[in-house]
Amino acid sequence: MSHILKTSLALALASVIAGPAFAHVTLESREAAVGSGYKAVLRVPHGCKGQATTSIRVQIPEGVVNAKPMPKAGWTLNKVKGKYANTYKPYGHEVSEGVKEIEWKGGNLPDDEYEEFVVSTYLDASLKAGTTLYFPVVQSCVDGSSTRWIEIPVEGKAEPEAPAPGLKLIEKK
C-alpha cells in the first residue's frame, strides 16, 4: 500500500472517530480568565437531523455579566433580561441585572453549512478559577425539532450525548 493511500485512510478513520466530537455546539475559545472580558463565539456545525436551523438560544451563566450579542443579518435578536443572584462590579461599576438569555431566530442555517453566534461578556472576578462554566444552548430547526445542548458533563463518566458548551476558567495574569 502506498504512503499516500495509508495517510488518506488514516485521516479518513480519524475523521470518523472524531466526527461526533465536532458535531456539538461548542465555544471557539474554551478557556478564559476570570475578572476579564470574554468573547463567546458559539459554533453551530449543523442543523437538526438534516433540517435547517432557524433559532439558537443560549443561557448566560451566573457571574457572566454585560452580555452584548452581535446582531446577525437575516436573524431577529431577542434578549431576556433579569436580576442576577448577586451584584457584580465589572469595570468598577455595580450591576445587579442584565441579559440572562439570548436568542437569534428567524434565520436559515442549512444542515450542510456552519455558522457562529457571538456574545461579548465580562467574567466576574468572583468566579472560581479551575472550574468550568456551561452555556446551555437550544437549537431549533425548520421542522419544529430541536436539540437541547444542555447536558453538563460529569467527571469520570462518558461524554453526554448533547453537552452544553463549556468554558474553563483560569486565573487572570
C-alpha positions in Angstrom: 0.0 0.0 0.0 1.4 3.4 -0.9 2.3 6.0 1.7 -0.3 8.4 0.3 -3.1 5.8 0.5 -2.1 4.8 4.0 -2.1 8.5 5.1 -5.5 9.0 3.4 -7.0 6.0 5.1 -5.6 7.1 8.5 -7.1 10.6 8.0 -10.5 9.2 7.0 -10.5 6.9 10.0 -9.6 9.7 12.3 -12.4 11.9 11.0 -14.9 9.1 11.5 -13.7 8.6 15.1 -13.5 12.3 15.9 -16.7 13.2 14.0 -19.1 13.1 16.9 -16.9 15.4 18.9 -17.2 18.1 16.2 -21.0 17.6 15.9 -21.8 19.6 19.1 -22.4 23.3 19.5 -19.1 24.5 21.1 -17.3 27.6 22.1 -14.4 28.7 19.9 -12.3 29.7 23.0 -12.8 27.1 25.7 -10.6 28.8 28.3 -10.7 32.4 29.7 -9.5 34.4 32.7 -11.8 35.5 35.5 -12.0 39.2 36.0 -11.8 40.0 32.3 -13.7 40.4 29.1 -14.6 37.3 27.1 -16.0 37.0 23.6 -18.1 33.9 23.5 -18.2 32.5 19.9 -20.8 29.7 19.7 -20.0 27.4 16.8 -23.0 25.7 15.2 -21.8 23.0 12.8 -25.1 21.6 11.5 -28.9 21.6 11.8 -31.2 19.1 13.4 -31.2 15.7 11.8 -30.9 17.1 8.3 -33.1 20.1 8.9 -32.0 23.8 8.7 -31.5 25.7 11.9 -33.9 28.6 12.5 -33.1 29.5 16.1 -30.2 29.5 18.5 -31.0 30.3 22.2 -28.2 30.5 24.8 -28.5 30.9 28.6 -25.9 33.2 30.1 -24.4 31.6 33.3 -24.4 33.5 36.6 -21.3 35.6 37.0 -21.1 36.3 33.3 -22.3 39.9 33.0 -22.6 42.7 30.5 -23.7 40.2 27.8 -23.9 42.0 24.5 -24.9 39.8 21.5 -23.7 40.6 18.0 -26.6 41.0 15.6 -26.6 38.7 12.6 -28.1 39.7 9.2 -31.3 37.8 8.5 -31.9 36.8 12.1 -34.0 38.6 14.8 -32.2 39.1 18.1 -34.1 38.7 21.4 -32.5 39.5 24.8 -34.1 38.3 28.0 -33.1 40.5 30.9 -33.4 39.8 34.6 -31.9 40.2 38.1 -28.6 38.4 38.8 -28.3 36.3 42.0 -25.5 38.6 43.1 -24.3 42.2 42.5 -21.1 42.4 40.3 -18.6 45.1 39.7 -17.3 44.8 36.1 -15.0 47.6 35.1 -15.6 49.3 38.5 -19.4 49.9 38.4 -22.0 47.8 40.1 -24.6 45.8 38.2 -27.4 43.7 39.6 -29.3 42.8 36.5 -28.6 42.2 32.8 -29.0 39.9 29.9 -29.6 36.3 31.0 -30.6 34.7 27.8 -30.1 35.5 24.1 -31.9 34.1 21.1 -31.2 34.6 17.4 -34.2 33.4 15.4 -35.9 33.6 12.0 -32.7 32.8 10.1 -32.0 29.8 8.0 -28.8 27.8 8.5 -28.9 24.8 6.2 -27.8 21.5 7.7 -24.7 21.3 5.5 -23.4 24.8 6.5 -21.7 26.2 9.5 -22.2 29.5 11.5 -21.0 31.3 14.5 -23.1 33.4 17.0 -21.1 35.9 19.1 -21.7 37.5 22.5 -19.3 40.0 24.2 -19.3 39.4 28.0 -17.4 40.0 31.2 -16.3 37.1 33.5 -16.7 38.5 37.0 -13.6 38.2 39.3 -15.8 36.3 41.9 -15.9 33.3 39.6 -13.7 30.4 40.7 -10.6 29.7 38.5 -10.2 26.0 37.8 -13.9 25.4 37.3 -15.9 25.1 34.1 -18.9 27.3 33.3 -21.6 26.0 30.9 -23.6 27.9 28.4 -26.7 25.8 27.7 -28.0 26.1 24.1 -31.2 25.1 22.4 -31.0 24.8 18.6 -34.4 24.8 16.9 -35.0 23.7 13.3 -37.4 24.4 10.4 -39.4 21.2 11.0 -40.1 22.2 14.7 -37.5 19.8 16.1 -34.8 20.9 18.4 -31.6 19.8 20.0 -31.0 20.8 23.6 -27.3 21.2 24.2 -27.8 21.5 27.9 -26.3 18.4 29.5 -23.4 19.1 32.0 -20.6 16.6 31.7 -19.7 14.6 34.9 -16.1 13.8 35.6 -15.3 10.0 35.2 -18.4 9.4 33.0 -18.8 9.2 29.3 -19.4 12.5 27.4 -23.2 13.3 27.3 -25.0 13.0 24.0 -25.9 16.7 23.9 -23.3 18.5 26.1 -23.6 22.2 26.9 -20.7 24.3 25.6 -18.1 24.6 28.4 -15.6 27.3 29.3 -12.7 26.5 31.7 -12.0 29.5 34.0 -8.4 30.4 34.6 -6.6 32.9 36.8 -6.1 36.4 35.4 -2.4 37.0 34.5 
